[in-house]
Amino acid sequence: MRVVVIGSGIVGTSVAYECAKAGAKVVLLEAGRIAGGTSTVSFAWTNATGKRPRAYFALNVAGMRAHLELKRDFPDAPWFFQSGGFEWRTTPAGIAAFEEDVRQISEWGYGVEWVDRETVARMEPDVTATGEGPIAYFAEEGWVDPALYSAWLIRAATSRWGAEVFTGARVVAVETQNGRVVGVRTADGTQIAADHVVNCTGGLSGLELGDAPALPLASTVGVLAFTPPVALTLRSHVHADDLDMRPDGAGRIMIHKVSVDDTLSEPQTLATDGPEATALLEAARAVLTGLEMVPIEAIRSTVRPIPADGLTCAGEMPGISGYSVAVTHSGATIAPQLGKVVADEVVRGRTHAEMESFRPSRFFATGNSGTPRRAVA
Ligand SMILES: Cc1cc2nc3c(=O)[nH]c(=O)nc-3n(C[C@H](O)[C@H](O)[C@H](O)COP(=O)(O)OP(=O)(O)OC[C@H]3O[C@@H](n4cnc5c(N)ncnc54)[C@H](O)[C@@H]3O)c2cc1C
């Protein structure tokens, strides 16, 4: 079976790797550079906290497990850090909502415990647990380096199973005959035959590709700031209200804050001394006391791909036989599981019943011919 995967972010490389491993002849087509889209501007925290409904929570947990399973294929897995993380809130409303989330996910079997401030100080001496609310510790959580993840999976897919990878190959059309996929066409006119095409274009899946309809998206913008290398011993990821921080290699600290994301309506080039960087640094300094003399070295913004109802969209498109999509927020967490699901369904012919609520069909009304019409969401 010939499978063409469009897009080489963390989702596309997972799909390409698992499909090649399952025995498909895989061609991965990337418009730019490998993992050069959202995946390399991601906080990339592997977690299922706050994820609802239950099916979406379970999909995120499956993603966390799938990261661990990948270590069987790659014992070193130099992209994966199951470091554990601390999280707390400082406002009464935030504390109440957080306690309820922890109660719920704990009942669902998630690894979480309440810890005191002495424990935080002992495990992470650089961290000040602000406020007086309770602090949760999530031992099973961690983060990934998506570029390294993609690099290693692509290397394995090409060297072990003969997958082919083309960069600078922008797909402009998915081509069909009689309602069945026959291949794709790239911007330079090259046609590549396929029995199945999987669209993993993230935030660009909201564009029509020839016979393939656009997915309805409700994408938002995300901003990340990075310090230069700093002499801190932080190993865990830390979350205080809407602030997220974690190590990013060589002593750099990655900083994210939802309220800063919310100030932008589209990705743009930001200044390292601009208002976004200043807001991120000030918030980070309140929690990581060693950042007093430290500036922001880089700040990036990008699109966060989110299907219109906020949930993952994965599976075959109604009305186009042989065409699937795999698009999600929380892709850093879910990607390895999505790769397995797509490979099972497309290559091995095994349907995943737990994916029923994530199918693209929920967005489309189909015409009499079975062709997908307008998105309904
Ligand atoms: C600030 C921020 C923080 C985040 N934090 C987390 C987090 O903590 N945990 C988590 O799990 N998730 C997080 N996410 C979400 C996560 O990063 C994304 O869900 C994930 O990176 C999406 O990966 P992707 O492979 O679908 O998309 P991308 O990485 O964007 O990859 C899509 C690729 O497709 C290519 N492409 C597009 N169109 C074409 C075409 N026509 N032809 C060929 N190639 C094409 C692009 O060039 C790109 O390389 C965060 C996102 C942001 C922005």
The ligand as a Gaussian input file, in Angstrom:
#p B3LYP/6-31G(d) Opt

LIG

0 1
 C        2.615000      28.101000      22.125000
 C        2.114000      26.687000      21.982000
 C        2.162000      25.840000      23.053000
 C        1.717000      24.523000      22.933000
 N        1.839000      23.725000      24.005000
 C        1.496000      22.416000      23.896000
 C        1.700000      21.561000      25.002000
 O        2.194000      21.985000      26.060000
 N        1.365000      20.262000      24.856000
 C        0.828000      19.766000      23.688000
 O        0.543000      18.570000      23.625000
 N        0.619000      20.575000      22.633000
 C        0.931000      21.878000      22.707000
 N        0.740000      22.724000      21.662000
 C        0.090000      22.200000      20.455000
 C        1.049000      21.388000      19.604000
 O        2.277000      22.050000      19.477000
 C        0.419000      21.157000      18.221000
 O       -0.805000      20.461000      18.393000
 C        1.328000      20.349000      17.324000
 O        2.618000      20.914000      17.226000
 C        0.715000      20.254000      15.934000
 O        1.595000      19.485000      15.139000
 P        1.279000      19.228000      13.617000
 O        2.273000      18.237000      13.137000
 O       -0.154000      18.909000      13.434000
 O        1.466000      20.651000      12.927000
 P        2.794000      21.400000      12.432000
 O        3.900000      21.213000      13.374000
 O        2.394000      22.787000      12.086000
 O        3.177000      20.617000      11.122000
 C        2.448000      20.762000       9.928000
 C        3.448000      20.716000       8.796000
 O        2.721000      20.655000       7.572000
 C        3.431000      21.401000       6.601000
 N        2.482000      21.743000       5.544000
 C        1.393000      22.548000       5.637000
 N        0.752000      22.594000       4.443000
 C        1.439000      21.789000       3.603000
 C        1.250000      21.413000       2.239000
 N        0.218000      21.878000       1.511000
 N        2.146000      20.569000       1.667000
 C        3.191000      20.080000       2.393000
 N        3.408000      20.403000       3.705000
 C        2.539000      21.246000       4.295000
 C        3.939000      22.608000       7.381000
 O        5.017000      23.214000       6.715000
 C        4.312000      21.975000       8.720000
 O        5.674000      21.587000       8.753000
 C        1.170000      24.046000      21.717000
 C        1.115000      24.901000      20.624000
 C        1.589000      26.205000      20.745000
 C        1.556000      27.113000      19.562000

